[in-house]
Amino acid sequence: MIAFLLLNDSETAQSTAPESWELVIDGKELEDSRYIFGNGPGPTGGYGTLAPGATFNFGKALPIAKYFSELREYRISWKSRYFQSSTVIVKIPAPKP
């Protein structure tokens, strides 16, 4: 499960336009980003315009076998026309014996 938080730190309302969102893993935009962000629960009240200083958060489940199949570190970020997130690192460790 990956949690997302969008904060409008500008002084004007901003469009959240989910159709432009891309999930990026190791520098590669996922082709199924629209599916990931378009399905399942989203922010309370839905997507739309985010007022100055407002936030919303939500989570998405990403199957480990599909997106993180190797035992290593992955760099993940979220972007659109209107914003770019910080990069986070997810580490898939080897199972303990």
C-alpha positions in Angstrom: 0.0 0.0 0.0 1.3 3.4 -0.9 -0.1 6.5 0.6 -0.4 9.8 -1.3 -0.8 13.3 0.1 -1.4 16.3 -2.1 -0.9 19.7 -0.6 -1.7 23.0 -2.4 1.0 25.3 -1.1 0.3 28.0 -3.6 -1.9 31.0 -3.1 -4.5 30.0 -5.8 -6.8 27.1 -6.3 -5.2 24.3 -8.3 -6.7 21.6 -10.5 -5.9 18.1 -9.4 -6.7 16.6 -12.8 -6.2 12.9 -12.0 -6.1 11.9 -15.7 -2.7 13.5 -16.0 -1.2 11.6 -13.0 1.7 9.3 -13.5 3.3 6.9 -11.0 7.1 6.7 -11.6 9.2 3.7 -10.5 12.9 3.9 -11.0 12.5 6.8 -13.5 10.0 5.0 -15.6 6.4 6.2 -15.9 4.0 3.3 -15.4 1.8 2.6 -18.4 -1.1 1.6 -16.2 -1.0 4.8 -14.0 -4.5 5.8 -15.2 -5.9 2.4 -14.1 -4.1 2.7 -10.7 -5.4 6.2 -9.9 -8.8 5.7 -11.6 -9.9 2.7 -9.6 -10.7 2.1 -6.0 -11.1 4.7 -3.2 -10.0 8.3 -3.7 -10.2 11.5 -1.7 -13.3 12.2 0.3 -15.5 14.3 -2.0 -13.7 13.2 -5.1 -11.0 14.9 -7.1 -11.3 18.4 -8.4 -10.0 21.8 -7.5 -7.8 22.0 -4.4 -8.1 25.3 -2.5 -5.0 27.2 -1.2 -3.6 25.4 1.8 -5.9 22.4 1.4 -4.8 18.8 1.3 -6.2 15.4 0.5 -4.7 12.0 1.0 -5.5 8.5 -0.3 -3.8 5.1 -0.7 -3.3 2.6 -3.5 -2.3 -1.0 -3.3 0.5 -2.0 -5.7 1.0 -5.8 -6.0 4.6 -6.6 -5.0 4.9 -9.4 -7.6 3.9 -7.0 -10.4 5.8 -3.8 -9.4 8.5 -4.9 -7.1 9.5 -8.4 -8.2 13.2 -8.1 -7.4 14.8 -8.0 -4.0 16.2 -4.5 -4.0 15.4 -0.8 -3.5 12.9 1.0 -5.7 12.6 4.8 -6.2 9.0 5.9 -6.4 7.5 9.3 -7.2 4.1 10.7 -8.4 3.7 13.5 -10.9 1.3 15.3 -13.2 1.2 18.5 -15.2 0.7 20.4 -12.0 3.0 18.9 -9.4 5.9 16.5 -8.7 6.2 14.6 -5.5 9.4 13.9 -3.6 11.0 10.5 -4.3 10.6 7.8 -1.8 12.5 4.6 -1.5 10.9 1.2 -1.0 13.1 -1.7 -0.1 12.1 -5.3 -0.8 14.4 -7.3 1.5 15.3 -11.0 1.1 13.2 -13.2 3.4 14.8 -14.1 6.7 15.9 -17.8 6.9 
